[in-house]
């Protein structure tokens, strides 16, 4: 089971999920979180499973997941126990499903894709008897066969495809090698035709070559087996040490075993994190080197002319530096600066000696830490981890607190001394700036060139300045001492407050750990109770819905039964049993209605027959009336035109005529007078 969990966690931490889980975190997942992880895996196989689990009903969820697992070929009984475990998110049900899915992820993804098109759609035989349904189903089967053929062809092409350019390049290389080998063989044959015993020598050398190849192959195999043996031994040592740790942890009683287990797990987590950080750091360094190499290869090649130009620039820079140093040495040839130079040289030498001592001490510390780690590893291999008891752990914690307090106190003193040194250096720098001798060096040289008399005055001024500087330094030292004396009680109080703060912080962290542990347990219980409540609410809702449906069906059935009983009494013509005032029974009313409808149908058929017989005559009459309408419109148009002409006076006196409509006795005439 542990191996399965480790495999599941490794697969979930890899592509394409990248969940960044650990064994402890994954084992503490609640049912809803386990179902979310299962949903992510199923969504990767088929996007249709990307649904909200909180909104989906448990029965629908079980139907969807179980059908998909059945299609993928998951071997399970799919009984009530499996259904309850899947709906409640039980670890014993979800973990095997995850292990099986993640172990065959790519193959199952391909199978899920093919299942969309290759799963047979079952149609009942009574529906296939219809011609249209049968033709559609036949077309579906033909398309399915075409898809299978095309898919197999595509898979063959994918596996057997190679790049034509690579093939051509490889063929050319093989042809060149074949020509070279043919030439070498011809030369060897020409040289060895006259040699006796060459065939025997050739046979011996070929046997020797085969034996050498076999020996090299066996050596490689031996090397691989040795490497595997070393890995197996290392793994055995680690597992044996861990087994001893677990046994020792189990032998302890009460909280000690839990604390020991927690310490073991904490050390494992720390080791795994350190290994991960080390691997990431090495990977980043390798990538940085690779990028540098790529950038160096992408740059244009360096020519000899560029190298000469760079060397000339370096030589010019060195000459300029040498000239500047000579100029500075000439300007600094003053006896009054020799004292400062000597002090600077002494300080530099002391600094170099201190740095050397520091480096040697650091080397010794590193070597001792390495030796200590080696001894601890050997001790762990021999006797396992050493667990301290409570009293020893308390003593160790107290000693650690004392050492940390002492370290902080010494660190504070060191910072104070460094601050004091910085202030003294600033004071020395300010005093050097106030010293007129270095600042007025050029002016003094000019004055010496003009007159030697002023030199004595400058010397006197220098003496006065040095006295003033010494007085200022004494005054500053006195002020520093006074400030130190004032700050000493405050520093002591601060140290005591820091120690109290450390103790309070340790208690706070301990209480916070207990609180977090209690909170996680309460949250887990609350989530479990919430899932149970949701499931019960869903069951109650479904039961109420089923009750209402059954109640409605029962009411409907009772009403129908009452109507049937009443109809039976009406048919028997019992006393007081009558359907209505007009009809005795419901069947009589239905018979009367049917007879009325039959008579109405007969009348409609007669009307239809009359319409069919008069249809041609009615069409002729319609055409005659249409023609008459067109004739009347023409006559109206002509009459309006004549009236308009008469109004405008276009006709002469002798040519006045009137237009009349003299239609009489069914004869249509247009009379012009």
PyMOL commands that set and color helices and strands:
alter all, ss='L'
color gray80, all
select helices_A, chain A and resi 2-13+23-27+31-45+47-49+58-72+80-88+91-103+105-118+125-128+131-160+164-192+198-251+255-298+304-331+335-383+390-434+436-439+441-450+454-572+586-613+615-648
alter helices_A, ss='H'
color red, helices_A
select strands_A, chain A and resi 659-661+670-672
alter strands_A, ss='S'
color yellow, strands_A
deselect
rebuild
show_as cartoon
